[in-house]
Amino acid sequence: MDVTKLKHVYDRLDLLDDRLTHRVRPRQPVNMGRLTPQLMEERVKTLSEYTVELKEIVRELVESLVGLQTPRA
């Protein structure tokens, strides 16, 4: 297990949490009738960005735990 890489992964996860979690999961319930197409598009984009970055972080986490180096696509 690469401790340095594990720390890096944790830091990235923490950054992702600080940057996007509040946008993906708002504190107040949203009235779907008040969502404009632009707002809905922005939320889908934010969720997509969050999902892709989380996938990359999880991949790095697994690599650091098992010591694998896989090529990026």
N, C-alpha and C positions, 0 to 999 in steps of 0.2 A: 504494500500500500504506500502510495506516494503522499506523504503528509503535506508537503508544500502545495501539491496540486489539489488536494482535498480542501485545504484552507482557501485556495483561489476559487474553487467551486462554491464553497460556502459564502464567500464574499460576493460572488456574482449573484447568487440566489438572494442574498440580503438586499443587494442593489435592485434587483428585479422587483422584490417585494415593496421596497420604498417607492420605486418609480411607477409601478403599474397596478398593484393590487387594489388600491383604492378606486381606480378607474374601472376595473373589471367587476368588482363587487362593491357597488355603492352602499352606503349605510342606510339610506332611506329607500323604501320600495318605490319603483318607478311606475307611473301610470302609463301604460302602453299607448293609450289614446293620445297622449301629449308628445309622443316621440315623432319627430319629423324624419323624413327619409335621410336627411343629412346627418342627423344625430344618430340614427340607427346605423348608418354606414360607418361613422366614426367609432361607435362602440364595437362593431364587428371587426374593424381594422385593429383596434386596441386589443381585443381578445385574440385575434390572429397573431399579432406581434408577441403577446404574452405567451401564447401556446408554443410558438416556434422557439422562442428564447428559452422557455422552460425545458423543452425537449433537448436542446443543446446542452443545457446545464446538467440534466439527468444523464445524458450520454457521457459528459466529462466526469460526473460522479462515478458512474459504473467503471469507466476506464481507470480512474484513480484507485478504485477499490480492488480491481483485479489486475491492474498493471498492463492493460492493453493499450495499444496505439493503433487506431483504425484510421484509414485515410478519409478525409472529408470529401463529400461530393460537391 
